[in-house]
Structures are given as structure tokens and as C-alpha cells.
Amino acid sequence: MLRNWRLLFGYLVSITRTPMGLWARARCYVFMLRWLRWNLRDLRHELHMASLTLMRRALRIRSGSVAP
């Protein structure tokens, strides 16, 4: 679940931790903005599906059915 979100944060952490010059780091962050724009639909969809899953689980727990 949330594969693209984990990928995004993994890329950002890698950019932050990698020793490189300011200009190279800035170019990486600019590319990540492009990546974000290219994958925004998938990121939104993942959040939507995760929220539905959490709501369904909460309703099941509330109704007494504890199975995931």
C-alpha cells in the first residue's frame, strides 16, 4: 500500500543524504517536482484507496467484526 508515496519519500531522503553540491541537489529537487507532477494522479488514488481501507476497517471494528 502507498507504493508511490514510499518511493517519493525514499527519493527525497536519498537526495538529502547524498553528498553533492548545492547545484546538483537543487537539480534533483527540481526533477522531483516533475516526478511529483507526473505521478500526482497515482498519489491521489493511493491516498483515496488507503482512506477507504481505513474507514472500512474502523467500521468493521465498530460493528464487532474484528477480522482485518
C-alpha positions as CSV (number, residue, x, y, z in Angstrom):
1,M,0.0,0.0,0.0
2,L,1.1,3.5,-0.8
3,R,3.9,2.3,-3.1
4,N,4.4,5.7,-4.8
5,W,4.4,7.6,-1.6
6,R,7.2,5.4,-0.2
7,L,9.1,5.8,-3.5
8,L,8.7,9.6,-3.3
9,F,9.9,9.8,0.3
10,G,12.7,7.4,-0.5
11,Y,13.9,9.6,-3.3
12,L,13.8,12.7,-1.2
13,V,15.7,11.1,1.7
14,S,18.3,9.9,-0.8
15,I,18.7,13.3,-2.3
16,T,19.1,14.8,1.2
17,R,21.6,12.2,2.5
18,T,23.8,12.0,-0.6
19,P,26.9,14.2,-0.5
20,M,26.7,16.5,-3.5
21,G,27.0,20.2,-4.3
22,L,24.2,22.7,-3.9
23,W,23.6,23.0,-7.7
24,A,23.3,19.2,-8.1
25,R,20.9,18.9,-5.1
26,A,18.8,21.7,-6.5
27,R,18.5,20.0,-9.9
28,C,17.5,16.8,-8.2
29,Y,14.7,18.6,-6.3
30,V,13.5,20.2,-9.5
31,F,13.4,16.8,-11.1
32,M,11.4,15.5,-8.1
33,L,8.9,18.3,-8.7
34,R,8.5,17.0,-12.2
35,W,8.2,13.4,-10.9
36,L,5.5,14.6,-8.5
37,R,3.6,16.2,-11.3
38,W,3.8,13.1,-13.5
39,N,2.6,10.9,-10.6
40,L,0.1,13.1,-8.9
41,R,-2.9,11.1,-10.1
42,D,-1.4,7.9,-8.8
43,L,-0.5,9.5,-5.5
44,R,-4.0,10.9,-5.0
45,H,-5.5,7.5,-5.9
46,E,-3.3,5.7,-3.4
47,L,-4.4,8.1,-0.6
48,H,-8.0,7.7,-1.6
49,M,-7.8,3.9,-1.5
50,A,-5.9,3.9,1.8
51,S,-8.5,6.2,3.4
52,L,-11.3,3.9,2.2
53,T,-9.4,0.8,3.6
54,L,-9.0,2.5,7.0
55,M,-12.7,3.6,7.1
56,R,-13.8,0.0,6.3
57,R,-11.6,-1.4,9.0
58,A,-12.8,1.1,11.5
59,L,-16.4,0.3,10.6
60,R,-15.8,-3.5,11.0
61,I,-14.1,-3.0,14.4
62,R,-17.0,-0.8,15.5
63,S,-19.6,-3.3,14.4
64,G,-17.9,-6.1,16.3
65,S,-16.2,-7.9,13.4
66,V,-12.5,-7.6,14.3
67,A,-11.1,-9.6,11.4
68,P,-8.9,-7.4,9.1
